[in-house]
Amino acid sequence: MIKLNTNRKFKVVFPIIFLFVGLFIPTSLFADVNPSSLFCDHMVLQRDIAIPVWGMATKGEQITVTLNNASQTTVADGSGKWMVRLNKQKAGGPYQLEIKGKNVVALKDVYVGEVWLCSGQSNMDMTVAKENRYWCGVQNEAQEVESANYPQIRVFDVDFTPNNTVQTNAVGQWEICSPKTVGHFSAGAYFFAREIYQKLHVPIGLITSAYGASTAETWISKSALESHSSLKPLLDAYNQKWEKFVADSAGIMQKYKDQLAKYNGDLAAAQAASGDVNAKKPKVPRNPDPEFDQHNPIVCYNGMIAPLVPYAIRGAIWYQGESNGPSATQYREIMEMLIADWRTRWGQGNFPFLYVQLANYGKPMTEPVKNDPLMIVREAQVQNLSVPNTAMVCAIENAGDQPENIHPKNKQAIGYRLGLAARAKVYGEKVEYSGPMYKKYKVEGKNIRLYFDHVGTGLVAKDGKLTGFAICGEDKKWVWADAKIDGKTVLISKSEITKPIAVRYCWGTNPPASLSNKEGLWTPNFRIDNF
């Protein structure tokens, strides 16, 4: 069965087929020691913890791995697999990593520093430069590209390689950050790395494994989904799709290849006529193979996360949620499962998991309260803070004056805020890293007083006026509230409501957000009601 894909950053998939074929060669044929694809020139290894290094060799072959005068030796098992764990190292480099069996693999320009896994959907996949993806490119793109001289920031970008079965090698390579390369780096991840590099001054490695429109459940393992009865139906639905596809794959794939050929011909003609190869492209025919559908459970985990385990990392950053509207009511549980699953797989304990709450999107909100699946996802993201060692970046204003764009251009703010969270939660810096978070309320006659955590050095109203607050009385009819800052609290009221019973803030897809602290960090949506 030939599998075609034209979605991922214009990389051709046919060479990947040969890589996959190689993975099925009997292990007895391995004459040379081969490290996992993650171990190559220019890589960054995680400091201060044991460093796993692994790969394939001949059964029974003795393997010695050496880094910075530290060595470990092992023997390949019955299937040819081997792994060592090098003693922890301090930040530094460049070093040579030598892997010696019957042959020697010498990997050059290796650094030890901080390594972060960066995952999610298109807002993590969105690159610094537009290049030939019309929806990419950040604000001040040319300036950001020109100034990206950070040779100690390195990126391994995992290609879009979903799979129905667990894979052992990730498709990608380590690249050095420079004006020539940064254009195709994840923007959010790059600005995050830049923020912590400028504070820590140690090498930073990013492993980016993200893809547009992917659901959260596509990044979770099969065994994890099977273990949760409330979420197993997601996996069952995918299995049904797979069985139906396999039953008639030849006919279905032939139709798809014909559609793809027509699309490529039409696209070439259109580009030739317009003279612009970077113009917005028509919608590509969708690959009918459910294995290549990033909405389906497990497929991105199998091909794009499993091969990364157990590469030593400091933690993960995550930007995703727009595609989980249909499963919004389950999103909290899905994300709790994803975090637990990854932490179990890596075996590094409760490593830091930092994530972005969804940004404002769509037409400006005119009603005091507007329910939407996006609001349920945002609320779930706040609730996910109950998971130990997590932090959330609020992006409720990040779309600025272009809220119709689901991919906000100001990824600098996202990277900076993620960096603040890492500096405070991971690296121990005494810095405020969160916007004001609703804590509790108190009814005071006709008023409701709101209390917050993460007030920082004080509360601030955008343009001097609080907006976005809704209030209701016993009739449960929402109206815009009058709100004012009172010290470290906010006082909510409405003259015609004598017995207020509930308050909501920014309860809509693109609300008039107004509350932040003096550190410039925003308050996420919240509600005080049960309806």
C-alpha positions in Angstrom: 0.0 0.0 0.0 1.6 3.3 -1.1 0.9 6.1 1.4 1.1 9.7 0.2 1.3 12.9 2.2 1.8 16.4 1.0 0.9 18.3 4.1 4.1 18.6 6.2 6.3 21.6 5.3 6.7 20.4 1.7 8.9 17.5 2.5 8.5 14.6 0.1 7.3 11.3 1.7 8.6 8.8 -0.8 12.1 8.7 0.7 10.6 8.1 4.1 9.1 4.9 2.7 12.6 3.5 2.2 13.5 4.4 5.8 10.4 2.5 7.0 11.3 -0.5 4.9 14.7 -0.4 6.5 13.1 -0.8 9.9 11.8 -4.2 8.9 15.1 -5.7 7.9 15.8 -8.7 10.2 18.0 -7.5 13.0 20.5 -10.3 12.4 21.6 -8.4 9.2 22.8 -5.4 11.2 26.6 -5.5 10.8 27.2 -2.0 12.1 26.2 -0.3 15.3 23.4 2.2 14.6 22.3 4.8 17.1 18.7 6.1 17.1 18.1 8.9 14.6 18.0 11.4 17.5 21.7 10.9 18.0 23.5 12.9 15.3 25.8 15.8 14.8 24.8 19.1 16.5 22.5 17.5 19.1 21.9 18.8 22.6 21.8 16.4 25.5 20.1 17.1 28.8 22.4 18.2 31.7 22.3 17.0 35.3 20.5 13.7 34.8 21.5 10.3 33.3 21.7 10.4 29.5 20.1 7.4 27.7 21.7 6.5 24.4 20.3 3.7 22.3 20.2 2.0 18.9 20.6 -1.2 17.0 23.5 -3.6 16.4 24.3 -7.3 15.9 22.9 -9.6 18.5 25.4 -10.0 21.3 27.6 -7.1 20.0 29.5 -5.2 22.7 28.8 -1.4 22.5 30.7 1.3 24.3 29.5 4.9 24.4 31.8 7.7 25.4 31.1 11.4 26.0 33.4 13.9 27.6 35.7 11.2 29.0 32.7 9.3 30.6 31.9 5.8 29.2 29.4 3.1 29.5 29.4 -0.4 28.0 26.5 -2.8 27.2 25.7 -5.7 24.9 23.0 -5.8 22.2 20.1 -8.0 23.2 18.6 -10.9 21.2 16.8 -8.5 18.9 19.9 -6.3 18.4 18.6 -3.5 20.6 21.0 -1.8 23.0 21.0 1.1 25.5 23.3 2.8 27.9 22.7 5.6 30.4 25.7 7.9 30.6 26.4 9.5 34.0 25.0 13.0 34.3 27.0 15.9 32.8 27.2 19.6 33.4 26.3 22.0 30.6 29.1 22.4 28.1 30.5 21.5 24.8 31.2 21.1 22.0 32.0 17.4 22.5 32.3 14.3 20.4 29.9 11.4 21.3 31.6 8.1 20.3 29.6 4.9 19.9 31.9 1.9 19.3 30.9 -1.6 18.4 32.4 -3.5 15.5 32.5 -0.1 13.9 32.7 3.4 15.3 30.2 6.2 15.0 31.6 9.6 16.0 29.0 12.3 16.4 30.4 15.9 16.4 29.5 19.3 17.8 27.5 17.8 20.6 26.4 20.0 23.5 25.0 19.4 27.0 22.3 21.8 28.2 18.6 22.1 28.5 16.3 20.0 26.2 12.6 20.6 25.8 9.9 18.6 23.9 7.6 21.0 22.0 4.3 19.6 20.8 0.7 20.4 19.8 -1.1 21.5 16.7 -0.7 24.3 14.2 0.1 27.1 16.7 3.1 25.1 17.8 3.9 24.0 14.3 3.7 27.6 13.0 7.1 28.7 11.9 9.0 32.0 12.3 9.0 32.7 8.6 6.2 32.4 6.1 8.4 30.6 3.6 5.9 28.7 1.4 3.2 28.2 4.0 0.9 31.2 3.7 -0.4 31.0 7.3 3.0 31.1 8.9 5.4 33.9 9.7 5.5 36.1 12.8 5.2 39.8 13.3 8.5 41.6 12.4 9.4 38.4 10.5 12.4 39.9 8.6 13.9 41.4 11.7 13.4 38.2 13.7 15.1 36.1 11.1 18.0 38.4 10.6 18.7 38.6 14.3 18.5 34.8 15.0 22.2 34.3 15.7 22.0 31.7 18.4 24.3 28.8 17.5 23.8 27.2 20.9 20.1 26.8 20.3 19.5 23.5 18.3 16.3 22.1 16.9 15.3 18.5 16.0 12.1 18.9 13.9 10.2 15.6 13.7 8.6 15.2 10.3 4.9 14.4 10.0 5.1 10.6 10.2 1.9 9.3 11.9 1.6 5.5 12.0 -0.8 2.8 13.0 2.0 1.0 14.9 4.7 2.2 17.2 7.8 3.3 15.4 11.4 3.2 16.7 13.1 6.0 14.7 12.0 9.7 14.4 12.4 11.3 11.0 14.4 14.5 11.4 17.8 16.0 12.1 19.4 18.5 14.5 19.9 22.0 13.1 21.8 25.0 14.4 19.8 28.2 14.9 20.9 30.9 12.4 19.2 33.3 10.0 19.4 30.6 7.4 17.6 28.0 9.5 15.3 29.8 11.9 12.6 30.5 9.3 11.3 26.9 9.5 11.6 26.6 13.3 8.5 26.5 15.4 8.0 30.2 16.3 6.6 29.6 19.8 9.3 27.1 20.6 12.1 29.3 19.2 11.0 32.4 21.2 10.7 30.2 24.3 14.3 28.9 23.8 15.6 32.4 23.2 14.0 33.6 26.4 15.6 30.9 28.6 18.9 31.0 26.7 19.3 34.7 27.4 18.7 34.0 31.1 20.6 30.7 31.6 23.4 31.0 29.0 23.5 27.3 28.4 22.9 25.3 25.2 19.2 24.8 24.5 17.8 21.8 22.5 14.3 21.7 21.1 12.6 18.6 19.9 9.5 19.8 18.0 6.9 17.3 17.2 3.7 19.1 16.3 1.2 19.1 13.4 -1.7 21.3 12.4 -5.3 20.4 13.3 -4.1 17.5 15.4 -6.3 16.5 18.4 -4.8 15.9 21.8 -5.7 12.2 21.7 -3.6 11.6 18.6 -0.5 12.2 20.8 -1.5 9.6 23.4 -0.5 5.9 23.4 -2.8 3.1 22.7 -2.4 1.4 26.0 -3.2 4.6 27.9 -6.4 5.1 26.0 -7.4 1.4 26.5 -6.9 1.8 30.2 -9.6 4.6 30.5 -13.1 3.4 30.0 -14.5 6.9 29.4 -12.0 7.6 26.6 -11.6 4.1 25.0 -14.5 4.9 22.6 -12.2 7.3 20.9 -9.9 4.4 20.2 -12.7 2.1 19.2 -14.0 4.6 16.6 -10.5 4.8 15.1 -10.2 1.0 14.9 -13.5 0.8 13.0 -12.2 3.4 10.5 -9.0 1.4 10.1 -10.8 -1.9 9.5 -13.1 -0.3 6.9 -10.2 1.3 5.1 -8.1 -1.9 5.0 -11.1 -3.8 3.5 -11.0 -1.6 0.3 -7.6 0.1 0.5 -6.6 -0.5 -3.2 -9.7 1.2 -4.6 -9.7 4.0 -2.1 -6.0 4.8 -2.6 -6.2 4.7 -6.4 -9.0 7.3 -6.3 -6.9 9.5 -3.9 -3.8 9.3 -6.1 -5.9 10.4 -9.1 -7.2 13.3 -7.2 -3.7 14.2 -6.0 -2.3 14.1 -9.5 -5.1 16.5 -10.7 -4.4 18.8 -7.8 -0.7 19.0 -8.5 -1.4 19.7 -12.1 -3.9 22.4 -11.3 -1.6 24.0 -8.7 1.4 24.1 -11.1 -0.8 25.8 -13.8 -2.2 28.3 -11.3 1.3 29.2 -10.0 2.6 29.6 -13.5 -0.2 31.9 -14.4 0.1 34.0 -11.3 3.9 33.9 -11.1 3.8 33.4 -7.4 4.8 30.0 -6.0 4.1 31.2 -2.4 0.4 32.1 -3.0 -2.3 30.6 -0.9 -2.8 27.1 -2.2 -6.2 25.4 -2.8 -7.2 22.6 -0.4 -5.1 19.5 -0.9 -7.2 16.3 -1.4 -7.3 14.5 2.0 -5.5 11.2 2.3 -8.2 8.7 3.1 -5.9 6.4 5.0 -7.0 6.9 8.7 -3.4 6.4 9.7 -2.6 9.8 8.1 -5.5 11.6 9.8 -4.1 13.7 12.7 -7.6 13.8 14.3 -7.4 10.1 15.0 -6.1 8.7 18.3 -2.6 7.2 18.8 -1.2 7.8 15.2 1.0 10.8 16.0 2.1 9.2 19.3 3.1 6.1 17.4 5.2 7.8 14.7 6.2 11.1 16.4 6.4 10.6 20.2 7.2 7.0 20.8 10.5 7.2 18.8 11.6 10.0 21.1 11.3 8.0 24.3 13.4 8.0 26.5 15.6 10.8 25.1 16.5 12.9 28.2 14.5 16.1 28.5 13.9 18.8 31.0 10.2 19.1 30.2 7.5 19.8 27.6 5.7 22.8 26.2 2.4 22.4 24.5 0.0 24.5 22.4 -3.1 22.7 21.3 -6.9 22.5 21.7 -8.6 24.1 18.8 -9.3 20.7 17.2 -10.9 19.3 20.3 -14.1 21.3 20.1 -16.1 18.1 19.3 -14.7 16.5 22.5 -14.5 19.7 24.6 -16.3 18.1 27.6 -13.6 15.4 27.7 -10.7 17.7 27.1 -9.7 18.0 30.8 -9.5 14.2 31.1 -7.7 13.8 27.8 -5.0 16.2 28.7 -4.6 14.7 32.2 -4.1 11.3 30.5 -1.6 12.8 27.9 0.5 14.3 30.6 0.5 11.2 32.8 1.2 9.0 29.7 4.2 11.0 28.7 5.6 11.1 32.2 5.2 7.3 32.5 6.9 6.7 29.2 9.9 8.9 29.9 10.3 7.6 33.5 11.7 11.0 34.7 9.0 11.6 37.2 6.6 14.5 37.0 8.7 16.6 34.6 7.4 20.2 33.9 4.6 20.5 31.5 3.9 24.1 30.4 1.1 24.9 28.1 -0.8 27.7 26.3 -4.4 28.4 26.9 -6.2 29.1 23.6 -6.1 32.7 22.3 -9.0 34.9 21.4 -10.6 34.1 18.0 -13.4 35.3 15.8 -15.8 38.3 15.8 -15.6 40.5 18.9 -18.0 39.4 21.6 -21.2 41.5 22.0 -23.2 39.4 24.4 -22.3 39.2 28.1 -22.0 35.5 27.9 -21.6 33.4 24.8 -21.2 29.6 25.3 -19.1 27.8 22.8 -17.0 24.5 22.8 -13.9 26.7 22.8 -14.9 28.1 26.2 -15.2 24.5 27.6 -11.7 23.8 26.3 -10.3 27.0 27.9 -12.0 26.1 31.2 -10.5 22.6 31.0 -7.1 24.1 30.5 -7.5 26.2 33.7 -8.6 23.0 35.5 -5.5 21.1 34.2 -3.5 23.3 36.5 -4.5 20.8 39.2 -2.0 18.4 37.6 1.3 18.7 39.6 4.2 20.6 38.1 2.2 22.3 35.3 1.9 26.0 34.3 -0.5 27.7 31.9 0.2 30.7 29.7 -2.9 32.9 29.1 -3.2 34.2 25.5 -6.7 35.7 25.8 -5.6 38.9 24.0 -2.8 37.5 21.8 -4.6 37.8 18.5 -4.5 41.6 18.9 -6.3 43.4 16.0 -6.5 40.2 13.9 -8.8 38.0 15.9 -10.0 36.4 12.7 -6.6 34.7 12.4 -6.6 31.3 14.2 -2.8 31.6 14.1 -1.8 34.8 16.0 1.3 36.4 14.7 2.6 37.6 18.1 4.4 34.3 19.0 7.1 36.4 20.7 4.6 37.0 23.5 3.8 33.3 23.7 7.5 32.3 23.9 8.2 35.0 26.5 5.4 33.9 28.7 6.3 30.2 28.4 9.9 31.3 29.2 8.7 33.1 32.3 6.9 30.0 33.5 10.1 27.9 33.0 12.2 30.5 34.7 9.9 30.5 37.8 8.7 26.9 37.9 11.7 25.0 36.6 14.8 27.2 37.1 13.9 28.8 40.5 13.9 32.4 39.5 11.9 34.8 41.7 9.7 36.2 38.9 5.9 36.4 38.4 5.0 34.0 35.7 1.1 34.1 35.6 -1.6 36.6 35.1 -4.1 37.1 38.0 -6.0 33.8 38.6 -9.5 33.9 40.1 -9.3 32.5 43.7 -12.6 33.1 45.6 -15.5 35.5 45.9 -17.5 37.2 48.6 -21.0 38.7 48.4 -21.2 42.1 49.9 -24.8 43.3 49.6 -25.3 44.2 45.9 -21.6 43.6 45.1 -19.5 40.6 44.5 -15.8 40.9 45.5 -13.3 38.8 43.6 -10.0 37.7 45.0 -7.0 36.6 42.9 -3.7 34.7 43.1 -0.7 36.0 41.0 -1.6 39.6 41.5 2.1 40.4 41.1 2.8 44.1 41.9 -0.8 45.0 41.3 -3.9 44.7 39.2 -4.3 46.8 36.0 -7.3 47.6 33.8 -6.7 47.8 30.0 -7.1 51.5 29.0 -8.1 52.2 32.5 -11.4 50.5 32.4 -12.4 46.9 33.3 -14.5 45.2 30.7 -15.5 41.6 30.0 -17.3 40.9 33.3 -20.9 39.6 33.3 -23.3 39.4 36.2 -26.7 37.9 36.9 -29.4 37.8 39.6 -31.8 35.1 40.5 -33.5 35.3 37.1 -30.2 34.0 35.6 -30.2 36.7 32.9 -26.7 37.8 32.1 -25.9 41.5 31.7 -22.6 43.4 31.4 -21.3 44.2 34.9 -19.7 47.3 36.3 -16.3 46.4 37.5 -13.5 48.3 39.3 -10.2 47.4 40.9 -10.2 47.8 44.6 -6.6 47.1 45.9 -5.9 43.5 45.2 -9.5 42.6 44.5 -12.1 43.5 41.8 -15.6 44.7 42.8 -18.5 43.6 40.5 -22.0 45.0 40.5 -24.9 46.2 38.4 -27.4 48.8 39.8 -30.5 46.9 38.8 -29.4 43.6 40.3 -30.0 43.6 44.1 -29.1 40.0 44.7 -26.3 38.9 42.5 -25.7 35.2 42.3 -23.1 34.6 39.6 -20.2 36.2 37.7 -18.4 35.3 34.5 -15.3 36.8 33.0 -14.5 36.8 29.3 -16.9 34.0 28.6 -16.8 34.0 24.8 -14.4 33.1 22.0 -13.2 36.7 21.5 -14.1 38.6 24.6 -13.2 42.1 25.7 -10.3 41.0 27.9 -9.1 43.8 30.3 -7.6 42.5 33.5 -3.9 41.9 34.0 -1.2 42.5 36.5 1.4 45.2 36.2 3.8 42.5 34.9 1.7 42.4 31.7 0.2 38.9 32.2 -3.5 38.4 31.6 -6.3 36.9 33.6 -7.9 33.8 31.9 -11.7 33.3 31.7 -13.5 32.0 34.7 -17.1 31.6 36.0 -18.8 31.6 39.4 -21.9 29.6 38.7 -23.2 26.1 38.2 -25.3 26.7 35.0 
